[in-house]
């Protein structure tokens, strides 16, 4: 997972806090507002944007840990199933050894030369000696097989425990990252709460103007571009999600984060993509900006921060960040980095 940080957001209204988010928060108490001077709207905007950007980067780290945990748990489950199979094989060998061991016990384990003196018929003794030899060989073979199976069982158990421990650590990483993300979002909310009613109205107007300038829209629409085949299916799915909220760590169907939307869209077209932005970047074939085709995955800022789907005509559809809905926006509404084709 990359650790790149987004550049400090410019002062353009495009990066202003969502009016919808700001409107959802209550004002601080009158007493508190009198006791503390209100921060400037520009200061709040910059700090909130930075917190949202950091939480989005944390979301990708959370998704990575989540993927590791799922894979390790799956491997541990397979090891557990194999342990049961190997134990059954060992039990079968032990069961087969039972009659052999009992036969030797009944015969007293006598040395063949002693049995020769005790036998009235040498021919009978020779038959018994041959049978005992075969029995001993079978016993040795079963013992060797049992030892090998026991070694395999011990190794499988050790591997399973190792996978479980790694899964536990991945779970801890998920929990830590979740707390970090939630902390940043709470801090952003606290800053938004510090705005006056007039400042919130100003933010709302600025965000609306920024959306108009960047061509952003989360209104329901139907894809009618030139894409065909799987790319068209992926875009039709993405368009059906317009207006649904961004939610960190979500892959649908009611909300998505950025890589959750791109993955779900291509999955609807029968193409399985990895979970995170960076994994999707590495899994695809890189294409030049001049060769972009509808359905290609667009990466902004770097190869591990944020992505969406190119729809053609210099626009893309993406799940932006906390507080915003899935929308269509201009390709250059954020710093363009690269594109890949699934």
MOSUL-V111695 format. One record per backbone hydrogen bond with DSSP energy under -0.5 kcal/mol. CO is the residue of the C=O (numbers start at 1). NH is the residue of the N-H. E is the energy in kcal/mol with one decimal. If there is no record, write none. Layout:
# MOSUL-V111695
co->CO nh->NH e->E
co->CO nh->NH e->E
This chain:
# MOSUL-V111695
co->12 nh->15 e->-1.3
co->13 nh->16 e->-2.1
co->18 nh->22 e->-2.7
co->19 nh->23 e->-2.9
co->20 nh->24 e->-0.7
co->21 nh->24 e->-0.9
co->22 nh->25 e->-1.4
co->29 nh->33 e->-2.3
co->30 nh->34 e->-1.9
co->31 nh->35 e->-1.7
co->32 nh->36 e->-2.3
co->40 nh->44 e->-2.3
co->41 nh->45 e->-2.5
co->42 nh->46 e->-2.3
co->43 nh->47 e->-2.2
co->44 nh->48 e->-2.9
co->45 nh->49 e->-2.4
co->46 nh->50 e->-2.1
co->47 nh->51 e->-2.1
co->48 nh->52 e->-2.6
co->49 nh->53 e->-2.5
co->50 nh->54 e->-2.5
co->51 nh->55 e->-2.4
co->52 nh->56 e->-1.9
co->53 nh->57 e->-2.0
co->54 nh->58 e->-2.4
co->55 nh->59 e->-1.8
co->56 nh->60 e->-1.4
co->57 nh->61 e->-1.5
co->58 nh->62 e->-2.6
co->59 nh->63 e->-2.6
co->60 nh->64 e->-2.0
co->61 nh->65 e->-2.3
co->62 nh->66 e->-2.4
co->63 nh->67 e->-2.3
co->64 nh->68 e->-2.3
co->65 nh->69 e->-2.6
co->66 nh->70 e->-2.2
co->67 nh->71 e->-2.2
co->68 nh->72 e->-2.7
co->69 nh->73 e->-2.5
co->70 nh->74 e->-2.0
co->71 nh->75 e->-2.1
co->72 nh->76 e->-2.5
co->73 nh->77 e->-2.2
co->74 nh->78 e->-2.0
co->75 nh->79 e->-2.2
co->76 nh->80 e->-2.1
co->77 nh->81 e->-2.1
co->78 nh->82 e->-2.2
co->79 nh->83 e->-2.3
co->80 nh->84 e->-1.8
co->81 nh->85 e->-1.9
co->82 nh->86 e->-2.9
co->83 nh->87 e->-2.5
co->84 nh->88 e->-1.8
co->85 nh->89 e->-1.9
co->86 nh->90 e->-2.2
co->87 nh->91 e->-2.5
co->88 nh->92 e->-1.9
co->89 nh->93 e->-2.0
co->90 nh->94 e->-2.5
co->91 nh->95 e->-2.1
co->92 nh->96 e->-2.1
co->93 nh->97 e->-2.2
co->94 nh->98 e->-1.1
co->95 nh->99 e->-0.7
co->96 nh->100 e->-0.7
co->97 nh->101 e->-2.7
co->98 nh->102 e->-2.4
co->99 nh->103 e->-2.2
co->100 nh->104 e->-2.0
co->101 nh->105 e->-2.0
co->102 nh->106 e->-2.3
co->103 nh->107 e->-2.0
co->104 nh->108 e->-0.6
co->104 nh->109 e->-1.3
co->105 nh->108 e->-0.8
co->107 nh->110 e->-0.9
co->111 nh->114 e->-0.9
co->111 nh->115 e->-2.1
co->112 nh->116 e->-1.6
co->113 nh->117 e->-1.3
co->114 nh->118 e->-1.6
co->115 nh->119 e->-1.2
co->120 nh->122 e->-0.5
co->121 nh->125 e->-2.1
co->122 nh->126 e->-2.4
co->123 nh->127 e->-1.8
co->124 nh->128 e->-2.1
co->125 nh->129 e->-2.8
co->126 nh->130 e->-2.1
co->127 nh->131 e->-2.1
co->128 nh->132 e->-2.8
co->129 nh->133 e->-2.2
co->130 nh->134 e->-2.1
co->131 nh->135 e->-2.6
co->132 nh->136 e->-2.7
co->133 nh->137 e->-2.2
co->134 nh->138 e->-2.2
co->135 nh->139 e->-2.4
co->136 nh->140 e->-2.5
co->137 nh->141 e->-2.4
co->138 nh->142 e->-2.5
co->139 nh->143 e->-2.4
co->140 nh->144 e->-2.4
co->141 nh->145 e->-2.2
co->142 nh->146 e->-2.6
co->143 nh->147 e->-2.5
co->144 nh->148 e->-2.2
co->145 nh->149 e->-2.5
co->146 nh->150 e->-2.3
co->147 nh->151 e->-2.0
co->148 nh->152 e->-2.4
co->149 nh->153 e->-2.5
co->150 nh->154 e->-2.3
co->151 nh->155 e->-2.1
co->152 nh->156 e->-2.5
co->153 nh->157 e->-2.5
co->154 nh->158 e->-2.1
co->155 nh->159 e->-2.5
co->156 nh->160 e->-2.5
co->157 nh->161 e->-2.4
co->158 nh->162 e->-2.1
co->159 nh->163 e->-2.3
co->160 nh->164 e->-2.3
co->161 nh->165 e->-2.2
co->162 nh->166 e->-2.2
co->163 nh->167 e->-2.5
co->164 nh->168 e->-2.1
co->165 nh->169 e->-2.0
co->166 nh->170 e->-2.2
co->167 nh->171 e->-2.1
co->168 nh->172 e->-1.9
co->169 nh->173 e->-2.3
co->170 nh->174 e->-2.3
co->171 nh->175 e->-2.4
co->172 nh->176 e->-2.6
co->173 nh->177 e->-2.6
co->174 nh->178 e->-2.6
co->175 nh->179 e->-2.2
co->176 nh->180 e->-2.1
co->177 nh->181 e->-2.6
co->178 nh->182 e->-2.7
co->179 nh->183 e->-2.2
co->180 nh->184 e->-2.1
co->181 nh->185 e->-2.4
co->182 nh->186 e->-2.4
co->183 nh->187 e->-2.2
co->184 nh->188 e->-2.3
co->185 nh->189 e->-2.3
co->186 nh->190 e->-2.3
co->187 nh->191 e->-2.1
co->188 nh->192 e->-2.2
co->189 nh->193 e->-2.4
co->190 nh->194 e->-0.8
co->191 nh->194 e->-0.7
co->192 nh->195 e->-1.5
co->193 nh->28 e->-1.1
co->196 nh->200 e->-2.4
co->197 nh->201 e->-2.0
co->198 nh->202 e->-2.0
co->199 nh->203 e->-2.6
co->200 nh->204 e->-2.5
co->201 nh->205 e->-2.2
co->202 nh->206 e->-2.4
co->203 nh->207 e->-2.9
co->204 nh->208 e->-2.1
co->205 nh->209 e->-2.0
co->206 nh->210 e->-2.4
co->207 nh->211 e->-2.5
co->208 nh->212 e->-1.9
co->209 nh->213 e->-2.3
co->210 nh->214 e->-2.1
co->211 nh->215 e->-0.8
co->211 nh->216 e->-1.9
co->214 nh->330 e->-1.5
co->217 nh->328 e->-2.8
co->228 nh->231 e->-0.9
co->228 nh->232 e->-0.9
co->229 nh->233 e->-1.9
co->230 nh->234 e->-2.6
co->231 nh->235 e->-2.2
co->232 nh->236 e->-2.7
co->233 nh->237 e->-2.0
co->234 nh->238 e->-2.3
co->235 nh->239 e->-2.7
co->236 nh->240 e->-1.5
co->237 nh->241 e->-0.5
co->238 nh->241 e->-1.4
co->239 nh->221 e->-0.5
co->239 nh->242 e->-1.5
co->241 nh->244 e->-2.4
co->244 nh->326 e->-3.1
co->245 nh->256 e->-1.6
co->247 nh->250 e->-1.8
co->250 nh->257 e->-2.2
co->254 nh->245 e->-0.5
co->255 nh->252 e->-1.3
co->256 nh->247 e->-2.0
co->257 nh->261 e->-2.1
co->258 nh->262 e->-1.9
co->259 nh->263 e->-2.2
co->260 nh->264 e->-2.1
co->261 nh->265 e->-2.4
co->262 nh->266 e->-2.1
co->263 nh->267 e->-2.0
co->264 nh->268 e->-1.8
co->265 nh->269 e->-0.6
co->266 nh->271 e->-2.7
co->267 nh->270 e->-1.8
co->270 nh->272 e->-0.5
co->271 nh->273 e->-0.6
co->276 nh->280 e->-2.4
co->277 nh->281 e->-2.3
co->278 nh->282 e->-2.3
co->279 nh->283 e->-1.7
co->280 nh->284 e->-1.4
co->284 nh->286 e->-0.6
co->285 nh->341 e->-2.3
co->288 nh->291 e->-1.6
co->289 nh->292 e->-1.4
co->293 nh->296 e->-2.3
co->296 nh->298 e->-0.5
co->296 nh->310 e->-3.1
co->297 nh->340 e->-2.1
co->298 nh->308 e->-1.8
co->299 nh->337 e->-2.6
co->299 nh->338 e->-1.6
co->300 nh->302 e->-2.6
co->300 nh->306 e->-0.9
co->306 nh->300 e->-2.3
co->308 nh->298 e->-2.6
co->309 nh->317 e->-2.7
co->310 nh->295 e->-3.1
co->312 nh->315 e->-1.3
co->314 nh->331 e->-2.9
co->315 nh->311 e->-2.3
co->315 nh->312 e->-1.0
co->316 nh->329 e->-2.9
co->317 nh->309 e->-2.9
co->318 nh->320 e->-0.7
co->318 nh->327 e->-2.4
co->321 nh->324 e->-2.2
co->324 nh->246 e->-2.6
co->326 nh->243 e->-2.1
co->327 nh->318 e->-2.4
co->328 nh->217 e->-1.9
co->329 nh->316 e->-2.8
co->330 nh->333 e->-1.8
co->331 nh->334 e->-0.5
co->335 nh->301 e->-2.9
co->338 nh->299 e->-2.9
co->339 nh->287 e->-2.2
co->340 nh->297 e->-2.8
co->340 nh->342 e->-0.5
co->341 nh->285 e->-2.0
